[in-house]
Amino acid sequence: MRSMNSLHVVVGATGTLGSALVQHLHAEGAQVRALARNRDLAESMLPDGVEIRPVDALDAASFTEGVDGAAVVYNCLYAPEHLEKIAGHLLTAAGAAHARLVFPSNPDVYGPPQIYPIPETHPHDATSVRGRRRIALEAMLLAAHERGDVEIVIGRLASFYGAHLHGSLLASVFENARLSRKLFWLGRLDAAHDMLYAPDAAAAFALLGSHADAAGQVWHIPGPGGITGRAFLNMIYTAFGKQPNIGTRSRLFVQLLSYIAPDAKRLLEIMYQFDQPFCMDGTKFAQTFPAFEYTPHEVGIHDTVEWYNAENA
């Protein structure tokens, strides 16, 4: 068991997941160090009493210094172009500190579902470039665990939303709803998906960081249950006090767009997640942590909308 009295280091502390995790650990009374590229931004958004250190994600020595003395290191930094390099730096830094490393991942590794809901034991048959990179990355992390270099925990997260949400598909959904623009959903509006409120992801990460038997495993953190795209978008409009105006983007539309837009090509590779129900099985996590409760979507969306409104007041 890694005690909350030990040092917990959050890497990427100013993002949606990282800031939520710092807030949660601080509220739980943990000793927290936040690593972020922008110290001024971190100081403006994180609680008083949290140690803040600047970090250069591409500098191995910066990570080693930043996590020195840690019992648990949580990676909340998402820089897809440098994913493997950052993971390598964190493995070295966490190993030197004899710290557990909690690493986020996503269900892209599975490819189209062969078992539903999708369990942790599902075959890794990724059909996307991003998914295949994730498979290789997780293999590297778990190999380090097997060698005894560093304790690894992988939390496989659903798509998450919450305060400080920027630069993602869900961020554009909230922003467009705030501006009363029409919202477009990929694929089928009636297909269920996992959606996860970021503070719940943070609370789950904190449990995985401290639980004695969590290491060396992958854990699904899916959220409170599948929700259709239509229901999710309607909740967002309602929370903003707007009239719903919803459309869809078909596979054909995304395929045509992919010829001119690289981001659309990446979306096309994971369209299977929107053409059918796509939900993870969270039974293992629920049975291990029976007291854990996910936030209902109505509450999570309301709180996220409150943050957007405050940011744009």
LOPAGU-173833 format. One record per residue (C-alpha): z, y, x. Coordinates in Angstrom, 1 decimal. Layout:
// residues N
c3, c2, c1
Z, Y, X
...
This chain:
// residues 313
c3, c2, c1
0.0, 0.0, 0.0
-1.0, 3.4, 1.4
1.7, 5.8, 0.3
1.1, 9.2, -1.2
3.4, 10.5, 1.4
0.8, 9.6, 4.0
-2.1, 12.0, 4.9
-5.1, 11.8, 2.6
-8.3, 13.4, 3.9
-11.1, 14.4, 1.5
-14.5, 14.9, 3.1
-16.8, 17.2, 1.1
-13.9, 18.9, -0.7
-15.9, 21.6, -2.5
-18.2, 19.4, -4.5
-17.6, 18.1, -8.0
-16.0, 14.9, -6.9
-14.3, 16.2, -3.8
-12.6, 19.2, -5.5
-11.4, 17.0, -8.4
-10.0, 14.5, -5.9
-8.2, 17.2, -3.9
-6.7, 18.6, -7.2
-5.6, 15.1, -8.3
-4.0, 14.1, -4.9
-2.2, 17.5, -4.7
-0.9, 17.1, -8.2
0.4, 13.6, -7.3
2.4, 15.1, -4.5
0.2, 13.7, -1.7
-0.2, 15.4, 1.7
-3.9, 16.5, 1.5
-6.3, 17.8, 4.1
-9.7, 19.1, 2.8
-12.7, 19.0, 5.0
-15.5, 21.4, 4.0
-18.4, 23.2, 5.6
-17.4, 26.5, 4.0
-13.7, 27.4, 4.6
-13.9, 30.5, 2.4
-15.3, 28.6, -0.5
-12.7, 25.9, -0.1
-9.8, 28.4, 0.0
-11.1, 30.1, -3.2
-11.2, 26.9, -5.3
-8.6, 24.5, -3.9
-4.8, 24.6, -4.6
-2.4, 26.4, -2.4
-0.6, 24.0, 0.0
-3.8, 22.0, 0.8
-4.7, 22.0, 4.5
-8.3, 23.1, 4.9
-10.5, 22.5, 8.0
-14.1, 23.3, 8.5
-16.4, 20.3, 9.3
-19.9, 19.8, 10.6
-21.3, 16.8, 8.8
-23.7, 16.0, 11.7
-21.1, 16.3, 14.4
-19.2, 13.1, 15.1
-16.4, 14.8, 17.0
-15.9, 17.2, 14.0
-15.2, 14.2, 11.8
-12.9, 12.5, 14.4
-10.8, 15.7, 14.7
-10.8, 16.2, 10.9
-9.4, 12.8, 10.0
-6.9, 12.5, 12.8
-3.6, 11.2, 11.5
-5.1, 10.1, 8.1
-4.0, 7.0, 6.2
-6.9, 7.3, 3.8
-10.3, 9.0, 4.1
-12.4, 9.7, 1.0
-16.0, 10.5, 1.5
-17.2, 12.9, -1.3
-19.9, 14.4, 0.8
-23.4, 13.8, -0.6
-26.3, 14.7, 1.8
-29.0, 12.1, 1.0
-31.2, 13.0, 4.0
-28.3, 12.2, 6.4
-26.5, 9.5, 4.4
-26.5, 6.8, 7.1
-25.7, 9.2, 10.0
-22.7, 10.6, 8.0
-21.5, 7.1, 7.2
-21.7, 6.1, 10.9
-19.6, 9.2, 11.9
-17.0, 8.4, 9.2
-16.7, 4.8, 10.2
-16.0, 5.8, 13.8
-13.6, 8.6, 12.8
-11.7, 6.4, 10.2
-11.5, 3.5, 12.7
-10.1, 5.7, 15.4
-7.4, 7.0, 12.9
-6.7, 3.4, 11.6
-7.4, 4.8, 8.2
-8.9, 3.2, 5.1
-12.3, 4.7, 4.1
-13.1, 5.0, 0.4
-16.8, 5.4, 0.0
-18.8, 6.2, -3.2
-21.9, 4.4, -4.4
-24.0, 4.0, -7.5
-25.7, 1.2, -9.5
-29.2, 1.9, -8.0
-28.5, -1.2, -5.8
-28.9, -3.6, -8.7
-32.4, -2.7, -9.9
-33.3, -3.6, -13.5
-30.4, -5.5, -15.1
-30.5, -9.2, -15.1
-26.9, -9.5, -16.5
-25.5, -7.0, -19.0
-23.2, -5.3, -18.8
-23.7, -5.2, -15.1
-20.9, -6.9, -13.1
-20.0, -6.3, -9.4
-21.6, -9.7, -8.7
-25.0, -8.7, -10.0
-27.8, -9.5, -7.5
-28.8, -6.5, -5.3
-32.5, -6.3, -6.3
-33.1, -2.6, -6.0
-36.7, -1.5, -6.8
-36.2, 2.1, -5.6
-36.2, 3.6, -2.1
-32.8, 5.1, -2.9
-31.4, 1.8, -4.1
-32.6, -0.1, -1.0
-31.0, 2.5, 1.3
-27.8, 2.0, -0.6
-27.9, -1.7, -0.1
-28.3, -1.3, 3.7
-25.6, 1.3, 3.8
-23.1, -0.9, 1.9
-23.9, -3.8, 4.1
-23.1, -1.6, 7.2
-19.8, -0.5, 5.7
-18.7, -4.0, 4.6
-19.7, -5.5, 8.0
-17.4, -3.0, 9.7
-14.6, -4.2, 7.3
-15.3, -7.8, 8.1
-15.2, -7.1, 11.9
-11.8, -5.4, 11.4
-13.1, -2.0, 12.6
-11.9, -0.2, 9.5
-10.7, -0.9, 6.0
-13.5, -0.2, 3.5
-13.4, 0.3, -0.3
-16.6, 1.0, -2.3
-16.3, 2.7, -5.6
-19.5, 2.4, -7.6
-19.6, 5.4, -9.9
-21.5, 6.2, -13.0
-23.3, 9.5, -13.3
-20.5, 12.1, -13.3
-20.0, 15.6, -14.6
-17.3, 18.2, -14.4
-16.4, 21.5, -12.9
-18.3, 22.7, -9.8
-21.4, 20.6, -10.9
-24.5, 21.9, -9.1
-27.9, 20.6, -8.1
-28.1, 17.5, -10.2
-29.9, 16.4, -13.4
-26.6, 16.7, -15.3
-26.0, 20.1, -13.9
-29.3, 21.3, -15.3
-28.5, 19.8, -18.7
-25.2, 21.8, -19.0
-26.8, 25.0, -17.7
-29.8, 24.7, -20.1
-27.6, 24.0, -23.0
-25.5, 27.1, -22.1
-28.7, 29.2, -22.2
-29.7, 27.6, -25.6
-32.7, 26.0, -24.0
-34.2, 22.7, -25.2
-32.8, 19.7, -23.4
-35.0, 16.8, -22.3
-33.7, 13.3, -21.8
-35.4, 10.6, -19.7
-36.7, 7.6, -21.7
-34.9, 6.5, -24.8
-32.4, 8.7, -26.6
-30.8, 5.7, -28.3
-30.1, 3.7, -25.1
-26.5, 3.6, -23.9
-25.6, 4.9, -20.5
-22.3, 5.2, -18.5
-21.1, 8.8, -18.1
-18.0, 9.6, -16.1
-15.8, 12.7, -16.1
-15.2, 13.7, -12.4
-11.4, 13.9, -12.6
-11.4, 10.3, -13.8
-13.6, 9.3, -10.8
-11.1, 11.2, -8.6
-8.1, 9.4, -10.2
-9.8, 6.1, -9.7
-10.6, 6.8, -6.1
-7.0, 7.7, -5.4
-5.9, 4.4, -6.8
-8.4, 2.5, -4.7
-7.3, 4.5, -1.7
-3.7, 3.4, -2.1
-3.8, -0.1, -3.6
-3.1, -2.8, -1.1
-5.6, -5.3, -2.4
-8.5, -3.0, -3.0
-10.0, -3.2, 0.5
-13.2, -5.1, 1.3
-14.4, -4.9, -2.3
-16.8, -3.1, -4.6
-15.3, -1.6, -7.7
-17.1, -0.4, -10.8
-15.9, 2.9, -12.2
-18.1, 3.3, -15.3
-16.2, 5.7, -17.6
-14.9, 5.3, -21.2
-17.9, 3.3, -22.4
-21.6, 3.6, -22.9
-22.9, 6.6, -24.8
-26.5, 7.3, -25.9
-28.4, 10.2, -24.5
-28.6, 11.7, -28.0
-24.9, 11.6, -28.6
-24.1, 13.0, -25.1
-26.5, 15.9, -25.4
-25.3, 16.7, -29.0
-21.7, 16.8, -27.7
-22.7, 19.3, -25.0
-24.5, 21.6, -27.4
-21.6, 21.4, -29.8
-19.1, 22.3, -27.1
-21.2, 25.4, -26.2
-21.4, 26.3, -29.9
-25.2, 25.9, -29.9
-27.7, 24.2, -32.2
-29.0, 21.0, -30.7
-32.6, 21.0, -29.6
-33.4, 17.7, -27.9
-36.6, 16.1, -26.6
-37.6, 13.3, -24.3
-39.6, 12.8, -21.2
-41.5, 9.5, -21.3
-42.3, 7.2, -18.4
-46.0, 8.3, -18.6
-44.9, 12.0, -18.4
-42.8, 11.3, -15.3
-45.5, 9.2, -13.7
-48.1, 12.0, -14.1
-45.5, 14.6, -12.8
-44.8, 12.4, -9.8
-48.3, 13.1, -8.4
-47.3, 16.7, -7.7
-43.5, 16.6, -7.6
-41.6, 14.4, -5.1
-38.4, 14.5, -7.1
-40.3, 13.1, -10.1
-41.4, 10.2, -8.0
-37.8, 9.3, -7.3
-37.0, 9.6, -11.0
-39.9, 7.3, -11.8
-38.4, 4.6, -9.6
-35.2, 4.5, -11.7
-36.8, 5.0, -15.2
-35.7, 1.4, -16.0
-32.2, 2.9, -16.3
-33.3, 5.0, -19.2
-35.8, 2.7, -20.9
-33.0, 0.3, -21.9
-29.2, 0.2, -22.1
-27.8, 0.5, -18.6
-24.0, 0.2, -18.3
-21.7, -1.3, -15.7
-18.9, -3.8, -16.4
-15.6, -2.2, -15.6
-13.4, -5.2, -16.4
-12.2, -5.8, -12.8
-10.9, -2.2, -12.4
-9.4, -2.2, -15.9
-7.5, -5.5, -15.3
-6.3, -4.4, -11.9
-5.1, -1.0, -13.1
-4.2, -1.6, -16.8
-2.4, 1.8, -17.2
-5.6, 3.7, -16.2
-7.2, 5.6, -19.1
-10.5, 7.3, -19.1
-10.9, 10.8, -20.6
-12.9, 10.7, -23.9
-16.3, 12.3, -23.5
-15.5, 15.0, -26.1
-12.6, 16.2, -23.9
-14.4, 15.9, -20.6
-17.4, 17.8, -21.9
-15.2, 20.5, -23.5
-13.5, 21.1, -20.2
-16.8, 21.2, -18.3
-18.2, 23.7, -20.8
-15.1, 25.8, -20.4
-15.7, 25.9, -16.6
-19.3, 26.9, -17.1
-18.4, 29.6, -19.5
-15.7, 31.0, -17.1
-18.1, 30.9, -14.2
-20.7, 32.9, -16.2
-18.3, 35.3, -18.0
